[in-house]
Amino acid sequence: MKPLSALDSLPSSKQVAFAERLARIKRRAVPDECFRDKGLMSKWIDGNR
């Protein structure tokens, strides 16, 4: 098995771009902690679609 690196927990560039687009449309900010964890980013995106 491959060991997890710190980069494995970061959101993908596509996730970040989509979240920023949603944030602009909804006129709200993406929380800073979402940029450090892809699970949180995914939850934020799902909650703001």
Secondary structure, DSSP 8 states (H G I E B T S, - for coil): -----GGGGS--HHHHHHHHHHHHHHT----GGGGG-HHHHHHHHHHT-
